[in-house]
Amino acid sequence: MSEEKNIYVEDKDIFEMFFKTHGRLNRWRYFKRRVVLGILLTMLLTLGYRVLGYEYGQVSTSATIYNAIITLIFIVPTYCLNVRRLQDMNRGKLLAVAYAILTAVMAFMDFNVLELYQKDYLSFLILLMAFFSLALSLYFVIAPGTRGKNRYGASPIPLPAKDDAKGR
């Protein structure tokens, strides 16, 4: 972000694209970066299941632990993207924090997933958390950002000259 907050500065490298928490991120860039993270996460989780394998038709404990750790690692870039997306909508970090906590809790709930599903109230809780996570993900992708400048910086999408003059 520039000193004046009047000019949007593109991310220069991978670190800025995925680990920066200041500035704004429009819907399209957010979506593309989340797709990249999703593909990487899926590949690493699949690798964990394939390499660490199955025991007697069940996922091995080591594969479950590996997958929980990988999921927790991916919370960091996801959190950073969510914060920037919320800043584009001129909102604070609260939903990004909620999403990160929700993801962390769901990663650890996988440890005893078969025992958890045998309890109706926990099964409902897992379903509710998955629904809330999906709803937040859709919100981040669908909700439009603030037109023009906001308290987090310049718009990542250039405005036509007539709108710029009006300060929108």
The 8 nearest C-alpha neighbors of each residue, nearest first, counted from 0:
[[1, 8, 7, 22, 4, 2, 152, 6],
 [2, 0, 4, 3, 6, 8, 7, 5],
 [1, 3, 4, 0, 5, 6, 152, 7],
 [2, 4, 5, 1, 6, 0, 152, 153],
 [5, 3, 152, 1, 153, 2, 6, 0],
 [6, 4, 153, 3, 7, 152, 1, 148],
 [7, 5, 153, 4, 1, 8, 3, 0],
 [6, 8, 153, 155, 0, 154, 9, 5],
 [7, 9, 0, 6, 1, 10, 155, 11],
 [10, 8, 11, 7, 0, 155, 16, 15],
 [11, 9, 15, 16, 12, 8, 13, 14],
 [10, 12, 9, 15, 13, 16, 14, 8],
 [13, 11, 15, 14, 10, 16, 17, 9],
 [12, 14, 16, 15, 17, 11, 10, 18],
 [15, 13, 18, 16, 12, 17, 19, 11],
 [14, 16, 19, 10, 12, 13, 18, 17],
 [17, 15, 13, 14, 10, 18, 12, 19],
 [16, 18, 76, 14, 15, 19, 13, 80],
 [19, 17, 14, 76, 15, 79, 16, 20],
 [18, 20, 15, 21, 79, 17, 16, 14],
 [21, 19, 79, 83, 82, 18, 22, 80],
 [22, 20, 19, 83, 23, 151, 82, 0],
 [21, 23, 151, 83, 152, 0, 20, 86],
 [22, 24, 87, 83, 86, 84, 155, 25],
 [25, 23, 84, 83, 87, 29, 155, 28],
 [24, 26, 28, 27, 29, 155, 84, 87],
 [27, 25, 29, 140, 28, 30, 24, 141],
 [26, 28, 30, 29, 25, 31, 140, 24],
 [29, 27, 31, 30, 26, 25, 32, 24],
 [28, 30, 26, 32, 27, 31, 25, 33],
 [29, 31, 27, 33, 28, 32, 26, 34],
 [32, 30, 34, 28, 33, 29, 27, 35],
 [33, 31, 35, 29, 34, 30, 28, 36],
 [32, 34, 36, 30, 35, 31, 37, 29],
 [33, 35, 37, 31, 32, 36, 38, 30],
 [36, 34, 32, 38, 33, 37, 39, 31],
 [37, 35, 33, 39, 34, 38, 40, 32],
 [38, 36, 34, 40, 35, 39, 33, 41],
 [37, 39, 41, 35, 40, 36, 34, 42],
 [40, 38, 42, 36, 41, 37, 43, 35],
 [39, 41, 37, 43, 42, 38, 36, 44],
 [40, 42, 44, 38, 39, 43, 45, 37],
 [41, 43, 39, 45, 40, 44, 46, 38],
 [44, 42, 46, 40, 45, 41, 39, 47],
 [45, 43, 47, 41, 46, 42, 66, 40],
 [46, 44, 48, 42, 47, 43, 41, 49],
 [45, 47, 43, 49, 44, 48, 50, 42],
 [48, 46, 44, 45, 50, 49, 62, 51],
 [47, 49, 52, 45, 46, 51, 62, 50],
 [48, 50, 46, 52, 47, 51, 45, 53],
 [51, 49, 47, 52, 48, 46, 62, 45],
 [52, 50, 62, 48, 47, 49, 61, 59],
 [53, 51, 49, 48, 50, 59, 58, 62],
 [52, 54, 58, 59, 57, 56, 55, 51],
 [53, 55, 57, 59, 56, 58, 52, 60],
 [54, 56, 57, 53, 58, 59, 52, 60],
 [55, 57, 54, 53, 58, 59, 52, 48],
 [58, 56, 54, 53, 55, 59, 52, 60],
 [57, 59, 53, 54, 52, 62, 60, 63],
 [60, 58, 53, 62, 54, 61, 52, 57],
 [59, 61, 63, 62, 64, 58, 110, 65],
 [60, 62, 64, 59, 63, 65, 51, 58],
 [63, 61, 65, 51, 59, 60, 64, 47],
 [62, 64, 60, 66, 61, 65, 67, 110],
 [63, 65, 61, 67, 66, 62, 60, 68],
 [66, 64, 62, 68, 63, 67, 61, 69],
 [65, 67, 69, 63, 68, 64, 44, 62],
 [66, 68, 70, 106, 64, 65, 69, 71],
 [67, 69, 71, 65, 70, 66, 72, 64],
 [70, 68, 66, 72, 71, 67, 65, 73],
 [71, 69, 67, 73, 68, 72, 66, 106],
 [70, 72, 68, 74, 73, 69, 103, 67],
 [73, 71, 69, 70, 74, 75, 68, 76],
 [74, 72, 70, 75, 71, 76, 77, 69],
 [73, 75, 77, 71, 72, 78, 76, 99],
 [74, 76, 78, 73, 77, 72, 79, 18],
 [77, 75, 79, 17, 78, 18, 74, 73],
 [78, 76, 74, 80, 75, 79, 81, 73],
 [77, 79, 81, 75, 76, 80, 95, 74],
 [80, 78, 76, 20, 82, 77, 81, 18],
 [81, 79, 77, 83, 82, 78, 84, 76],
 [80, 82, 84, 78, 95, 79, 83, 85],
 [83, 81, 85, 79, 84, 80, 92, 95],
 [84, 82, 23, 86, 80, 24, 85, 81],
 [83, 85, 24, 81, 87, 86, 82, 23],
 [86, 84, 88, 90, 82, 87, 83, 81],
 [87, 85, 89, 83, 88, 90, 84, 23],
 [86, 88, 23, 144, 84, 85, 89, 24],
 [87, 89, 144, 85, 145, 86, 90, 84],
 [90, 88, 86, 87, 149, 85, 145, 150],
 [91, 89, 85, 86, 88, 92, 87, 93],
 [90, 92, 93, 86, 85, 89, 82, 94],
 [91, 93, 95, 82, 94, 96, 85, 90],
 [92, 94, 96, 95, 91, 97, 90, 82],
 [95, 93, 97, 96, 92, 98, 91, 135],
 [96, 94, 98, 92, 81, 97, 93, 82],
 [95, 97, 99, 93, 94, 98, 100, 92],
 [98, 96, 94, 100, 95, 99, 101, 93],
 [97, 99, 101, 95, 96, 100, 94, 102],
 [100, 98, 96, 102, 101, 97, 74, 78],
 [101, 99, 103, 97, 102, 98, 104, 96],
 [100, 102, 98, 104, 99, 103, 97, 105],
 [103, 101, 105, 99, 100, 104, 106, 98],
 [104, 102, 106, 100, 105, 101, 71, 99],
 [105, 103, 101, 107, 106, 102, 100, 108],
 [104, 106, 108, 102, 103, 107, 101, 109],
 [107, 105, 103, 67, 104, 108, 109, 102],
 [108, 106, 109, 104, 105, 110, 67, 103],
 [107, 109, 105, 110, 106, 104, 112, 111],
 [108, 110, 112, 107, 111, 106, 105, 63],
 [111, 109, 108, 112, 107, 63, 64, 60],
 [112, 110, 114, 113, 109, 115, 108, 107],
 [111, 113, 109, 115, 114, 110, 116, 108],
 [114, 112, 116, 115, 111, 117, 109, 110],
 [113, 115, 117, 111, 112, 116, 118, 110],
 [116, 114, 112, 117, 113, 118, 121, 111],
 [115, 117, 122, 118, 113, 114, 112, 121],
 [116, 118, 114, 115, 119, 113, 122, 121],
 [117, 119, 116, 121, 115, 120, 122, 114],
 [120, 118, 122, 121, 123, 117, 116, 115],
 [119, 121, 123, 122, 118, 124, 116, 125],
 [122, 120, 124, 123, 119, 118, 115, 125],
 [121, 123, 116, 119, 125, 120, 124, 118],
 [122, 124, 126, 120, 121, 125, 127, 119],
 [125, 123, 121, 127, 126, 122, 128, 120],
 [126, 124, 128, 122, 127, 123, 121, 129],
 [125, 127, 123, 129, 124, 128, 130, 122],
 [126, 128, 124, 130, 125, 129, 123, 131],
 [129, 127, 131, 125, 130, 126, 132, 124],
 [128, 130, 132, 126, 127, 131, 125, 133],
 [129, 131, 127, 133, 132, 128, 134, 126],
 [132, 130, 134, 128, 133, 129, 135, 127],
 [131, 133, 129, 135, 130, 134, 128, 136],
 [134, 132, 136, 130, 131, 135, 129, 137],
 [133, 135, 131, 137, 136, 132, 130, 138],
 [136, 134, 138, 132, 137, 133, 131, 139],
 [137, 135, 133, 139, 138, 134, 132, 140],
 [138, 136, 140, 134, 135, 139, 141, 133],
 [137, 139, 135, 141, 136, 140, 142, 134],
 [138, 140, 136, 137, 141, 142, 135, 84],
 [141, 139, 137, 138, 26, 142, 30, 136],
 [140, 142, 138, 139, 137, 143, 26, 136],
 [143, 141, 138, 139, 140, 144, 88, 26],
 [144, 142, 141, 88, 145, 26, 25, 140],
 [143, 145, 88, 87, 146, 25, 142, 89],
 [144, 146, 88, 87, 147, 89, 143, 149],
 [147, 145, 167, 144, 154, 148, 158, 149],
 [146, 148, 167, 154, 145, 153, 149, 166],
 [149, 147, 153, 154, 152, 146, 150, 5],
 [148, 150, 151, 152, 89, 153, 147, 145],
 [149, 151, 152, 89, 148, 86, 153, 4],
 [152, 150, 149, 22, 86, 23, 89, 153],
 [153, 151, 4, 149, 148, 150, 22, 154],
 [152, 154, 148, 7, 5, 6, 4, 147],
 [153, 155, 147, 156, 148, 7, 157, 152],
 [154, 156, 7, 25, 153, 24, 157, 23],
 [157, 155, 154, 158, 25, 147, 7, 146],
 [158, 156, 155, 154, 159, 147, 7, 163],
 [159, 157, 163, 162, 160, 156, 147, 154],
 [158, 160, 162, 161, 163, 157, 164, 156],
 [159, 161, 163, 162, 158, 164, 157, 165],
 [162, 160, 164, 163, 159, 165, 158, 166],
 [163, 161, 165, 164, 160, 159, 167, 158],
 [162, 164, 160, 166, 165, 161, 158, 167],
 [163, 165, 161, 162, 166, 160, 167, 159],
 [164, 166, 162, 163, 167, 161, 160, 147],
 [165, 167, 163, 164, 162, 147, 148, 161],
 [166, 147, 165, 162, 146, 163, 148, 164]]
